[in-house]
Amino acid sequence: MRKIKLIWDFRGPEASAIARHHQLHLKEYIAAEKLTGPEITGHKDLSNLHSLAFMVVEEEQMERVRDALRPHRGEIYVE
């Protein structure tokens, strides 16, 4: 089964802090919705003004999570 990495981009001087905080909400969503699968979340600073938060879901769960959380983009997750 393929895994999909859902990504939220944040820009501006507070992007890093916002991405870290958003990751906490992604973990809460996983627990609240009892999602099965990889429970992978994270955040990454791409520059001083661009950071992202992400979560990895099974392909079969992608549409439900996408519609509920509205990520900015997604990609196939490769371990």
C-alpha positions in Angstrom: 0.0 0.0 0.0 1.3 3.4 -1.0 1.8 6.1 1.6 1.0 9.8 0.9 2.8 12.7 2.6 0.3 15.6 3.1 2.1 18.9 3.4 1.2 22.3 4.9 3.5 25.3 3.9 4.0 28.3 6.2 5.8 31.5 5.2 7.0 34.5 7.0 9.2 35.2 10.1 7.1 33.0 12.3 6.9 30.1 9.8 9.0 27.7 11.9 7.1 28.2 15.1 3.8 27.8 13.3 4.9 24.6 11.6 6.0 23.1 14.9 2.7 24.0 16.4 0.7 22.6 13.5 2.6 19.3 13.9 1.1 19.0 17.4 -2.4 19.4 15.9 -1.7 16.8 13.3 -0.7 14.3 16.1 -4.0 15.2 18.0 -6.0 14.6 14.8 -4.4 11.1 14.3 -5.3 10.2 17.9 -8.8 11.6 17.8 -9.7 10.0 14.5 -7.9 6.7 15.4 -6.1 6.6 12.1 -4.3 3.4 11.4 -1.0 3.2 9.7 2.3 5.0 9.9 1.6 7.8 12.4 4.5 9.8 10.9 4.4 13.6 11.4 7.1 16.2 11.3 8.1 19.7 10.5 11.0 21.1 8.4 12.6 24.5 8.0 13.3 25.1 4.3 14.6 28.7 4.8 14.3 31.5 7.4 10.9 32.4 5.9 9.5 29.0 4.7 8.7 26.0 6.9 6.4 23.1 6.5 4.5 20.5 8.6 3.6 17.1 7.3 1.8 13.9 8.1 2.0 10.5 6.3 -1.2 8.5 5.7 -2.1 5.3 3.9 -3.4 6.0 0.4 -6.9 4.7 1.3 -7.2 7.3 4.1 -5.9 10.2 2.0 -9.2 11.6 0.7 -10.8 11.6 4.1 -7.8 13.4 5.7 -7.4 15.7 2.8 -11.0 16.8 2.9 -10.9 17.4 6.7 -7.5 19.1 7.0 -7.0 20.7 3.6 -3.3 20.4 3.1 -1.6 22.6 0.6 0.0 19.8 -1.3 0.9 16.1 -1.2 3.4 13.6 -2.6 4.1 10.0 -2.6 6.0 9.1 0.6 9.2 7.1 0.1 10.9 5.8 3.3 
